[in-house]
Every structure is written in structure tokens, then in C-alpha cells.
Amino acid sequence: MALSGRKSTWSSQNDATDYLEKHRIMELFNNMTSNLIYHRPDDPKQFMIEILEKLQKSKNSKGNCPSLFDDSNIRSVFGILDPTNKGFITLQQYKEAMTTLGVKNYPSSPELQENELINMDTFYKDAKKGLEEASATYAG
């Protein structure tokens, strides 16, 4: 009898894990927690409600998802990686920047220029898309 209880608990844990993954609950909480820490609103509960409303609106309209990083942040990251303003970064810098931004799904072979480097437009496009996908916690 004790064995069937363990199996039931294991099955329940698997069901819970499957549910959390299917509905991207952990991503949602990570997104909300990151936003809370970054913005530090006076009314955190109201702020979380607003995030959820923005996500719902974004889902319904297929619009841009609210993201912790905006366009200027993406451009700033590129600028940090390109301090001499040559307009290009290496593939290694690209990958490290995507990881730093929290982008999980990005092209493993992004569009390279003749010099085998990545320009700002490619970096921006890939980062923006990856951030939108990461913020779209309703997807899946």
C-alpha cells in the first residue's frame, strides 16, 4: 500500500510539473519578479495586475509583449560590445549578449556580414524577437 502511495505522489508531481511547463507558469513568475525588482513600484500588487493585463491585451491583439528590456537597452548592450563603434560584434559576443538578455531562442547561425561579424540590425532584430518570445508567457 505504501508503494501505491508513492506512485500516486510521483504521478501528482509529474502532473504538476507538466502543468507548470505547459502554461509557462515559472516564466510568468520570473517575468513578474524581474519587473518588480527593476521597477520597484509603490504598489506591487497593482503593478502585477497591470503586467497581467498587458500580457492579456498582447495575447488578444497579437501585439508586442511587455518586456523588461526596451529598444534603448538592446542598443546599449550592442554599444557596450562595440566600444569602438565599428558597427559589428563577433558571434561569441552575440551569443553571450543573448544569454545575458535572457533570450533562449535565437538563431545559432545569425546573418553574418562579409567580415563574418554581426551588425546592429541583425543583433537588434534577433534580440527583439527573442525578448518578445521570452515575455510571451501565455504562449505554448
Short mmCIF file of the C-alpha atoms (twelve columns), coordinates in Angstrom:
data_MODEL
# 
_entry.id   MODEL 
# 
loop_
_atom_site.group_PDB 
_atom_site.id 
_atom_site.type_symbol 
_atom_site.label_atom_id 
_atom_site.label_alt_id 
_atom_site.label_comp_id 
_atom_site.label_asym_id 
_atom_site.label_seq_id 
_atom_site.Cartn_x 
_atom_site.Cartn_y 
_atom_site.Cartn_z 
_atom_site.pdbx_PDB_model_num 
ATOM 1   C CA . MET A 1   0.000  0.000  0.000   1 
ATOM 2   C CA . ALA A 2   2.847  2.375  0.746   1 
ATOM 3   C CA . LEU A 3   4.199  1.755  -2.744  1 
ATOM 4   C CA . SER A 4   0.970  2.839  -4.436  1 
ATOM 5   C CA . GLY A 5   1.003  5.993  -2.311  1 
ATOM 6   C CA . ARG A 6   4.497  6.819  -3.583  1 
ATOM 7   C CA . LYS A 7   3.450  6.169  -7.148  1 
ATOM 8   C CA . SER A 8   0.457  8.435  -6.697  1 
ATOM 9   C CA . THR A 9   2.651  11.184 -5.240  1 
ATOM 10  C CA . TRP A 10  5.153  10.770 -8.074  1 
ATOM 11  C CA . SER A 11  2.355  10.905 -10.624 1 
ATOM 12  C CA . SER A 12  0.921  14.010 -8.980  1 
ATOM 13  C CA . GLN A 13  4.323  15.679 -9.014  1 
ATOM 14  C CA . ASN A 14  4.741  14.851 -12.696 1 
ATOM 15  C CA . ASP A 15  1.266  16.185 -13.412 1 
ATOM 16  C CA . ALA A 16  2.094  19.395 -11.547 1 
ATOM 17  C CA . THR A 17  5.388  19.784 -13.408 1 
ATOM 18  C CA . ASP A 18  3.664  19.155 -16.742 1 
ATOM 19  C CA . TYR A 19  1.007  21.727 -15.868 1 
ATOM 20  C CA . LEU A 20  3.595  24.358 -14.904 1 
ATOM 21  C CA . GLU A 21  5.568  23.753 -18.103 1 
ATOM 22  C CA . LYS A 22  2.514  23.683 -20.364 1 
ATOM 23  C CA . HIS A 23  1.245  27.016 -19.059 1 
ATOM 24  C CA . ARG A 24  4.727  28.553 -18.634 1 
ATOM 25  C CA . ILE A 25  3.965  29.471 -15.033 1 
ATOM 26  C CA . MET A 26  7.619  29.668 -13.967 1 
ATOM 27  C CA . GLU A 27  8.401  32.006 -16.879 1 
ATOM 28  C CA . LEU A 28  5.443  34.173 -15.879 1 
ATOM 29  C CA . PHE A 29  6.640  34.405 -12.274 1 
ATOM 30  C CA . ASN A 30  10.222 35.086 -13.373 1 
ATOM 31  C CA . ASN A 31  8.983  37.836 -15.696 1 
ATOM 32  C CA . MET A 32  6.854  39.428 -12.973 1 
ATOM 33  C CA . THR A 33  9.580  39.158 -10.342 1 
ATOM 34  C CA . SER A 34  12.162 40.708 -12.677 1 
ATOM 35  C CA . ASN A 35  9.799  43.578 -13.450 1 
ATOM 36  C CA . LEU A 36  9.086  44.136 -9.766  1 
ATOM 37  C CA . ILE A 37  12.769 44.284 -8.892  1 
ATOM 38  C CA . TYR A 38  13.615 46.501 -11.850 1 
ATOM 39  C CA . HIS A 39  10.738 48.989 -11.467 1 
ATOM 40  C CA . ARG A 40  10.206 48.775 -7.672  1 
ATOM 41  C CA . PRO A 41  6.628  50.085 -7.789  1 
ATOM 42  C CA . ASP A 42  4.999  51.620 -4.727  1 
ATOM 43  C CA . ASP A 43  2.032  49.270 -5.133  1 
ATOM 44  C CA . PRO A 44  3.459  45.901 -6.215  1 
ATOM 45  C CA . LYS A 45  0.089  44.143 -6.310  1 
ATOM 46  C CA . GLN A 46  -1.390 46.743 -8.643  1 
ATOM 47  C CA . PHE A 47  1.777  46.632 -10.726 1 
ATOM 48  C CA . MET A 48  1.454  42.834 -11.140 1 
ATOM 49  C CA . ILE A 49  -2.187 43.249 -12.144 1 
ATOM 50  C CA . GLU A 50  -1.098 45.754 -14.787 1 
ATOM 51  C CA . ILE A 51  1.548  43.345 -16.108 1 
ATOM 52  C CA . LEU A 52  -1.050 40.588 -16.369 1 
ATOM 53  C CA . GLU A 53  -3.464 42.944 -18.128 1 
ATOM 54  C CA . LYS A 54  -0.748 43.961 -20.614 1 
ATOM 55  C CA . LEU A 55  0.052  40.308 -21.274 1 
ATOM 56  C CA . GLN A 56  -3.636 39.551 -21.816 1 
ATOM 57  C CA . LYS A 57  -4.019 42.519 -24.158 1 
ATOM 58  C CA . SER A 58  -0.897 41.478 -26.040 1 
ATOM 59  C CA . LYS A 59  -2.182 37.924 -26.384 1 
ATOM 60  C CA . ASN A 60  -5.571 39.062 -27.657 1 
ATOM 61  C CA . SER A 61  -4.185 41.600 -30.127 1 
ATOM 62  C CA . LYS A 62  -1.101 39.598 -31.149 1 
ATOM 63  C CA . GLY A 63  0.870  42.727 -30.274 1 
ATOM 64  C CA . ASN A 64  4.216  43.205 -28.627 1 
ATOM 65  C CA . CYS A 65  4.562  41.665 -25.203 1 
ATOM 66  C CA . PRO A 66  5.701  43.820 -22.336 1 
ATOM 67  C CA . SER A 67  9.406  43.251 -21.833 1 
ATOM 68  C CA . LEU A 68  11.856 44.259 -19.157 1 
ATOM 69  C CA . PHE A 69  14.249 45.474 -21.853 1 
ATOM 70  C CA . ASP A 70  13.248 48.180 -24.299 1 
ATOM 71  C CA . ASP A 71  14.824 49.217 -27.601 1 
ATOM 72  C CA . SER A 72  17.344 51.518 -25.944 1 
ATOM 73  C CA . ASN A 73  18.524 48.686 -23.678 1 
ATOM 74  C CA . ILE A 74  19.116 46.412 -26.660 1 
ATOM 75  C CA . ARG A 75  21.056 49.137 -28.459 1 
ATOM 76  C CA . SER A 76  23.048 49.866 -25.284 1 
ATOM 77  C CA . VAL A 77  24.078 46.223 -24.961 1 
ATOM 78  C CA . PHE A 78  25.309 46.285 -28.554 1 
ATOM 79  C CA . GLY A 79  27.157 49.538 -27.853 1 
ATOM 80  C CA . ILE A 80  28.914 48.015 -24.854 1 
ATOM 81  C CA . LEU A 81  30.073 45.129 -27.038 1 
ATOM 82  C CA . ASP A 82  31.184 47.537 -29.771 1 
ATOM 83  C CA . PRO A 83  33.046 50.263 -27.813 1 
ATOM 84  C CA . THR A 84  34.923 51.485 -30.903 1 
ATOM 85  C CA . ASN A 85  31.647 51.991 -32.820 1 
ATOM 86  C CA . LYS A 86  32.692 49.870 -35.781 1 
ATOM 87  C CA . GLY A 87  29.114 48.618 -36.088 1 
ATOM 88  C CA . PHE A 88  29.892 44.929 -35.651 1 
ATOM 89  C CA . ILE A 89  30.262 42.293 -32.950 1 
ATOM 90  C CA . THR A 90  31.585 38.730 -33.045 1 
ATOM 91  C CA . LEU A 91  29.422 35.616 -32.982 1 
ATOM 92  C CA . GLN A 92  30.699 34.858 -29.463 1 
ATOM 93  C CA . GLN A 93  29.689 38.344 -28.264 1 
ATOM 94  C CA . TYR A 94  26.292 37.885 -29.920 1 
ATOM 95  C CA . LYS A 95  25.665 34.596 -28.112 1 
ATOM 96  C CA . GLU A 96  26.818 35.954 -24.746 1 
ATOM 97  C CA . ALA A 97  24.628 39.039 -25.157 1 
ATOM 98  C CA . MET A 98  21.570 36.945 -25.976 1 
ATOM 99  C CA . THR A 99  22.187 34.863 -22.859 1 
ATOM 100 C CA . THR A 100 22.652 37.993 -20.757 1 
ATOM 101 C CA . LEU A 101 19.377 39.437 -22.071 1 
ATOM 102 C CA . GLY A 102 17.596 36.188 -21.193 1 
ATOM 103 C CA . VAL A 103 16.908 35.256 -24.807 1 
ATOM 104 C CA . LYS A 104 16.757 31.486 -25.078 1 
ATOM 105 C CA . ASN A 105 15.659 31.081 -28.679 1 
ATOM 106 C CA . TYR A 106 17.907 32.905 -31.099 1 
ATOM 107 C CA . PRO A 107 19.479 31.860 -34.393 1 
ATOM 108 C CA . SER A 108 22.544 29.721 -33.774 1 
ATOM 109 C CA . SER A 109 23.824 30.956 -37.132 1 
ATOM 110 C CA . PRO A 110 22.679 34.570 -37.377 1 
ATOM 111 C CA . GLU A 111 23.057 36.626 -40.527 1 
ATOM 112 C CA . LEU A 112 26.742 37.448 -40.871 1 
ATOM 113 C CA . GLN A 113 28.294 40.260 -42.859 1 
ATOM 114 C CA . GLU A 114 31.172 39.749 -45.308 1 
ATOM 115 C CA . ASN A 115 33.610 40.167 -42.445 1 
ATOM 116 C CA . GLU A 116 31.970 37.244 -40.568 1 
ATOM 117 C CA . LEU A 117 30.640 39.674 -37.964 1 
ATOM 118 C CA . ILE A 118 27.124 40.624 -36.852 1 
ATOM 119 C CA . ASN A 119 25.830 44.136 -37.381 1 
ATOM 120 C CA . MET A 120 23.480 46.147 -35.168 1 
ATOM 121 C CA . ASP A 121 20.400 45.482 -37.319 1 
ATOM 122 C CA . THR A 122 20.770 41.703 -37.073 1 
ATOM 123 C CA . PHE A 123 21.521 41.840 -33.361 1 
ATOM 124 C CA . TYR A 124 18.569 44.156 -32.690 1 
ATOM 125 C CA . LYS A 125 16.123 42.102 -34.770 1 
ATOM 126 C CA . ASP A 126 17.127 38.800 -33.142 1 
ATOM 127 C CA . ALA A 127 17.223 40.241 -29.616 1 
ATOM 128 C CA . LYS A 128 13.847 41.967 -30.016 1 
ATOM 129 C CA . LYS A 129 12.204 38.799 -31.327 1 
ATOM 130 C CA . GLY A 130 13.782 36.662 -28.603 1 
ATOM 131 C CA . LEU A 131 12.733 39.070 -25.849 1 
ATOM 132 C CA . GLU A 132 9.163  39.154 -27.149 1 
ATOM 133 C CA . GLU A 133 9.057  35.353 -27.185 1 
ATOM 134 C CA . ALA A 134 10.508 35.202 -23.672 1 
ATOM 135 C CA . SER A 135 7.958  37.732 -22.425 1 
ATOM 136 C CA . ALA A 136 5.031  35.986 -24.095 1 
ATOM 137 C CA . THR A 137 4.452  33.742 -21.102 1 
ATOM 138 C CA . TYR A 138 0.977  32.900 -22.387 1 
ATOM 139 C CA . ALA A 139 2.424  31.088 -25.423 1 
ATOM 140 C CA . GLY A 140 2.665  27.363 -25.516 1 
# 
